[in-house]
């Protein structure tokens, strides 16, 4: 199940840049005129940190984040991003400490619950991860439930709970039918559950859009068509995979006859 979720990272990164909650009636909405110099410095440094992190420059991202926190120590997004950076750098203890610190400062924050849950999923701490995802989804003002349902479904699939994962990812698709990450991972789970026609439907939604098609999605469709016995479709997909993605691991698997 390691190949699941080729597009999840972008979904995770989107979460660390947003609050995930809507303003409540008893809290005044902040505007530019309310910002202090420290707020502005922190916001600039945080934006730089997020950019470096998204490009895989983790040490530079951490440096910028530290500068952001010098200006505004308990900025929610900064404490949250700190956990993601440490996790990406392989320092699991510091990552977990950062997520716990974020939740201590901002109890019930859905973005932190989501990111902490995904971190625990990667550590194969399935039950704890599932609990955090459920807590994020239970927040009444959370604006990104499809993202968390996607992560939850992938985590369930990795834990071998494929039927549960199918239901979770179906819910994610109902909320966000335009998401290629949701469609691909739902298709993968349906394929593994033997629901071949349904799996084909979801992967084709992605592959029929040239700007979304990639080696992983095309390889998934090829394996589905092979199971369905559609020899002509398999041949066409194999030719396209070799022509467009000659160095991809999926093409190497095709040439070696490793379909599972």
C-alpha positions in Angstrom: 0.0 0.0 0.0 3.0 2.3 0.0 2.1 3.6 -3.5 -1.2 5.0 -2.4 -1.8 8.7 -2.4 0.6 10.1 -5.0 -1.1 13.5 -4.6 -1.5 13.7 -0.8 1.5 15.9 -0.1 0.0 18.9 -1.9 -3.2 18.5 0.2 -1.1 18.5 3.4 0.8 21.6 2.4 -2.4 23.4 1.7 -3.4 22.8 5.3 -0.4 24.4 7.0 -1.1 27.7 5.3 -4.7 28.1 6.3 -6.5 28.4 9.5 -9.2 25.8 8.7 -11.7 27.7 10.9 -14.2 30.5 10.2 -14.5 33.7 12.3 -17.0 33.4 15.1 -19.5 36.1 16.0 -17.7 37.1 19.2 -14.3 37.5 17.6 -13.5 40.6 15.6 -12.1 40.1 12.1 -8.5 41.3 11.7 -7.6 43.6 8.9 -4.3 45.0 7.6 -4.6 48.0 9.9 -4.7 45.8 12.9 -1.3 44.2 12.1 1.7 45.2 14.2 5.2 45.2 12.8 5.8 41.9 14.5 2.7 40.4 12.8 4.0 41.5 9.4 7.5 40.2 10.0 6.2 36.9 11.2 3.8 36.6 8.2 6.6 37.3 5.7 8.9 34.8 7.3 6.2 32.2 7.6 5.4 32.6 3.9 9.1 32.1 3.0 9.2 29.0 5.3 6.2 27.5 3.6 7.7 28.1 0.2 11.0 26.5 1.1 9.2 23.5 2.7 7.1 22.9 -0.4 10.4 22.8 -2.4 12.0 20.3 0.0 14.5 22.8 1.4 13.8 21.8 4.9 16.8 23.4 6.7 16.2 26.8 5.1 12.5 26.5 5.9 13.3 25.8 9.5 15.6 28.9 9.6 12.8 31.1 8.3 10.3 29.6 10.7 12.5 30.3 13.6 12.7 33.9 12.5 8.9 34.0 12.2 8.6 32.7 15.8 11.0 35.2 17.1 8.6 37.9 16.0 5.5 36.0 17.1 6.3 32.9 19.2 2.9 31.2 19.4 1.7 31.8 15.8 -0.6 28.9 15.2 0.5 28.2 11.6 4.2 28.4 12.5 3.9 25.9 15.4 2.0 23.6 13.1 4.5 23.9 10.2 7.4 23.3 12.6 6.0 19.8 13.2 5.7 19.1 9.4 9.3 20.3 8.9 10.8 18.1 11.7 8.8 15.1 10.4 10.2 15.7 6.9 13.7 15.9 8.3 13.2 12.6 10.1 13.3 14.0 13.7 10.1 12.3 14.9 10.4 13.3 18.5 10.7 17.0 17.7 7.9 16.7 15.2 5.6 15.1 17.8 6.6 17.6 20.4 5.7 20.4 18.0 2.3 19.0 17.2 1.5 18.6 20.9 2.7 22.1 21.6 0.4 23.4 18.9 -2.6 21.6 20.3 -1.8 22.8 23.8 -1.8 26.4 22.5 -4.8 25.9 20.2 -6.9 23.0 21.4 -9.1 21.4 18.7 -7.4 23.2 15.9 -8.4 21.0 12.9 -5.3 21.7 10.7 -3.0 20.6 13.6 -5.2 17.5 14.3 -5.1 16.7 10.5 -1.3 17.1 10.2 -0.5 15.3 13.5 -2.8 12.5 12.4 -1.0 12.1 9.1 2.3 12.1 10.9 1.1 9.3 13.2 -0.2 7.4 10.1 3.2 7.5 8.6 4.6 6.1 11.8 2.0 3.3 11.5 0.2 4.3 14.7 -3.1 3.6 13.1 -5.6 4.0 16.0 -4.1 7.2 17.3 -4.0 8.7 13.8 -7.6 7.7 13.2 -8.7 9.4 16.4 -7.0 12.6 15.4 -8.6 12.6 12.0 -12.0 12.1 13.7 -11.4 14.9 16.0 -10.5 17.2 13.1 -13.7 16.2 11.3 -15.8 16.8 14.4 -14.9 20.5 14.5 -18.0 22.4 13.5 -16.2 25.2 11.7 -13.7 23.0 9.8 -13.6 24.0 6.1 -11.5 21.2 4.7 -13.2 17.9 5.6 -12.5 16.3 2.3 -8.8 16.7 2.8 -8.9 14.9 6.1 -11.2 12.2 4.8 -8.7 11.6 2.1 -5.8 11.2 4.6 -8.0 9.1 6.9 -9.0 6.8 4.0 -5.4 6.3 2.9 -4.3 5.6 6.4 -7.1 3.0 6.8 -6.0 1.4 3.5 -2.4 1.2 4.7 -3.6 -0.4 7.8 -5.3 -3.1 5.7 -8.8 -1.9 6.4 -9.8 -1.7 2.7 -13.6 -1.8 3.0 -13.6 0.9 5.6 -11.2 3.0 3.5 -13.5 2.6 0.5 -16.4 4.2 2.5 -14.2 7.0 3.8 -12.8 7.9 0.4 -16.3 7.7 -1.1 -17.3 10.3 1.4 -14.3 12.4 0.4 -15.3 12.2 -3.3 -18.9 13.3 -2.5 -17.5 16.4 -0.8 -14.8 17.1 -3.4 -15.5 15.3 -6.7 -13.0 17.5 -8.6 -10.0 16.3 -6.5 -7.7 14.1 -8.5 -6.0 12.8 -5.3 -9.4 11.6 -4.0 -10.3 10.0 -7.3 -7.0 8.2 -7.8 -6.9 6.8 -4.2 -10.5 5.8 -4.3 -9.8 4.0 -7.6 -6.8 2.3 -6.0 -8.8 1.0 -3.1 -11.7 -0.1 -5.3 -9.2 -2.0 -7.5 -7.8 -3.8 -4.5 -11.4 -4.6 -3.3 -12.2 -6.1 -6.7 -14.6 -3.4 -7.8 -13.0 -3.1 -11.2 -15.7 -1.2 -13.1 -16.0 1.4 -10.4 -12.2 1.7 -10.1 -12.0 2.3 -13.8 -14.6 5.0 -13.7 -12.7 7.1 -11.1 -9.2 6.7 -12.6 -10.5 7.7 -16.0 -11.9 10.9 -14.6 -8.3 11.9 -13.9 -6.6 10.3 -17.0 -9.1 11.8 -19.4 -7.7 15.2 -18.4 -4.2 15.5 -20.0 -2.9 18.1 -17.4 -3.7 15.6 -14.6 -2.5 12.4 -16.1 0.8 11.0 -14.7 2.7 7.7 -14.6 1.0 6.5 -11.5 -2.5 7.2 -12.6 -1.9 5.6 -16.0 -0.3 2.6 -14.5 -3.3 2.1 -12.2 -5.7 2.3 -15.2 -3.5 -0.2 -17.1 -3.7 -2.7 -14.3 -7.5 -2.3 -14.0 -7.9 -2.8 -17.8 -5.7 -5.9 -17.5 -7.9 -7.4 -14.8 -11.0 -6.6 -16.9 -9.4 -8.4 -19.9 -9.3 -5.4 -22.1 -6.2 -6.3 -24.1 -6.4 -3.5 -26.7 -6.7 -0.9 -23.9 -3.8 -2.4 -22.1 -1.6 -2.3 -25.2 -2.5 1.4 -25.8 -1.8 2.4 -22.2 1.5 0.5 -22.2 2.6 2.2 -25.4 1.7 5.6 -24.0 3.4 4.9 -20.7 6.6 3.9 -22.4 6.5 6.9 -24.7 5.6 9.6 -22.2 7.2 8.2 -18.9 10.1 6.0 -20.1 12.1 6.4 -16.8 9.2 6.1 -14.4 9.2 3.2 -11.9 5.8 2.3 -13.2 7.3 1.8 -16.7 10.0 -0.4 -15.3 7.4 -2.5 -13.5 5.5 -2.8 -16.8 8.6 -4.0 -18.6 9.4 -6.4 -15.9 5.9 -7.8 -15.8 5.3 -6.8 -12.2 1.6 -5.9 -12.2 0.9 -6.4 -8.4 
